[in-house]
Amino acid sequence: MMFRKGDTTGDKWREFMTAWDSGAIVEIDHDMADHFMECLPPKIWRKTVKMVDGSTRGLDFGFCEGADRITGFWHQGDESTGIRYFLQHTALFSRGDG
């Protein structure tokens, strides 16, 4: 299931937050990826990191609010095949120092 930026109320939002909190890979739309990119400065940028499930992944960026686990964001595909966007918790924590 893909979550869209417009899914910010009611059951869809609760489903999104539950999926995100679970540590699973969550598919999001381009607008939601842009939203997170713009809401806070990235903690990591274009880096390969260990994810919460033990895998490693090349991220476009990662962010978090305060002292918390960093959420990683990445995309797959290209304009010819279609670009898909994802998020998942990393194994990294921010100290909450900006």
Residue pairs with C-beta under 8 A, 6 or more apart in sequence:
1 15
1 19
1 27
2 27
2 28
2 29
3 12
3 15
3 16
3 19
3 26
3 27
3 28
3 29
3 32
4 28
4 29
4 31
4 32
5 28
5 29
5 31
5 32
5 35
6 31
7 13
7 15
7 16
16 26
19 26
20 26
20 71
20 87
20 89
23 52
23 53
23 88
23 89
24 88
25 86
25 87
25 88
26 86
26 87
26 88
27 84
27 85
27 86
28 85
28 86
28 87
29 85
30 83
30 85
32 85
33 60
33 73
33 75
33 85
33 87
36 63
36 71
36 73
36 87
37 61
37 63
37 73
39 63
40 63
40 64
40 65
41 63
41 98
42 61
42 62
42 63
43 62
43 63
43 64
43 70
43 92
43 94
44 59
44 61
44 62
44 70
44 72
44 90
44 92
45 60
45 61
45 62
46 58
46 59
46 60
46 61
47 58
47 59
47 62
48 56
48 57
48 58
48 59
49 56
49 57
49 59
49 62
49 70
49 72
49 90
49 91
49 92
50 56
50 90
50 91
50 92
51 57
51 72
51 88
51 89
51 90
51 91
52 69
52 88
52 89
52 90
52 91
53 88
54 91
57 72
57 74
57 88
58 74
59 72
59 73
59 74
59 90
60 73
60 74
60 75
61 72
61 73
62 70
62 71
62 72
62 73
62 90
62 92
63 70
63 71
63 73
64 70
64 71
64 93
64 94
66 94
66 96
67 93
67 94
67 95
67 96
68 93
68 94
68 96
69 89
69 90
69 92
69 93
69 94
70 89
70 90
70 92
70 93
70 94
71 87
71 88
71 89
71 90
72 87
72 88
72 89
72 90
73 85
73 86
73 87
74 85
74 86
75 83
75 84
75 85
75 86
76 83
76 84
76 86
77 83
77 84
